[in-house]
Amino acid sequence: MAAPVERKVKASTVAAGAAALLVWALGTYVFHGAVPEPVQAAVIAVVPALVTLAAGYLAKHTARPEDSR
């Protein structure tokens, strides 16, 4: 049987997806059109990494079941 997905993995995955929405929000509400390439490059390179790191760090650890061997 496959092990359940750990909370840290779930939190990091959701956070990385949410970071992608930040680029859309910047383009729509801050720049009122297209996000300038230097800003977009910085956001795509830095924000997902930081948000994923923070989400993984803050999420509770999932206890693994005892190995039955």
C-alpha positions as CSV (number, residue, x, y, z in Angstrom):
1,M,0.0,0.0,0.0
2,A,1.3,3.5,-0.8
3,A,2.1,5.8,2.0
4,P,-0.1,8.9,2.4
5,V,1.2,12.2,1.1
6,E,2.8,14.1,3.9
7,R,1.4,17.4,5.1
8,K,4.6,19.2,4.3
9,V,4.4,18.1,0.7
10,K,0.7,19.1,0.4
11,A,1.4,22.6,1.9
12,S,4.4,23.2,-0.3
13,T,2.5,22.2,-3.4
14,V,-0.4,24.5,-2.7
15,A,2.0,27.3,-1.8
16,A,3.9,27.0,-5.1
17,G,0.6,27.1,-7.0
18,A,-0.5,30.1,-5.1
19,A,2.7,31.9,-5.9
20,A,1.9,31.5,-9.6
21,L,-1.3,33.4,-9.0
22,L,0.8,36.3,-7.6
23,V,2.1,37.0,-11.1
24,W,-1.4,37.2,-12.4
25,A,-2.5,39.5,-9.6
26,L,0.5,41.7,-10.2
27,G,-0.3,42.0,-13.9
28,T,-4.0,42.7,-13.3
29,Y,-4.0,44.9,-10.2
30,V,-0.6,46.5,-9.9
31,F,0.7,46.9,-13.5
32,H,-2.7,47.0,-15.2
33,G,-1.6,44.8,-18.1
34,A,1.6,42.8,-18.5
35,V,4.1,42.4,-15.8
36,P,7.5,43.8,-16.8
37,E,10.0,41.0,-17.6
38,P,12.5,41.8,-14.9
39,V,9.7,41.8,-12.2
40,Q,8.2,38.6,-13.6
41,A,11.6,36.8,-13.7
42,A,12.3,37.8,-10.1
43,V,8.8,36.7,-8.9
44,I,9.0,33.4,-10.8
45,A,12.5,32.7,-9.5
46,V,12.2,33.8,-5.9
47,V,8.6,33.9,-4.7
48,P,7.7,30.2,-5.3
49,A,11.0,29.1,-3.6
50,L,10.4,31.2,-0.5
51,V,6.7,30.4,-0.2
52,T,7.3,26.7,-0.7
53,L,10.1,26.8,1.9
54,A,7.9,28.6,4.4
55,A,4.9,26.4,3.9
56,G,7.0,23.2,4.2
57,Y,8.7,24.5,7.3
58,L,5.5,25.6,9.0
59,A,3.4,22.5,8.2
60,K,3.2,19.9,10.9
61,H,5.2,16.7,10.3
62,T,3.3,13.6,9.3
63,A,4.2,10.6,11.5
64,R,5.0,7.5,9.5
65,P,3.5,4.2,10.4
66,E,5.9,1.7,11.9
67,D,7.7,-0.4,9.3
68,S,6.2,-3.9,9.5
69,R,9.3,-5.8,8.5
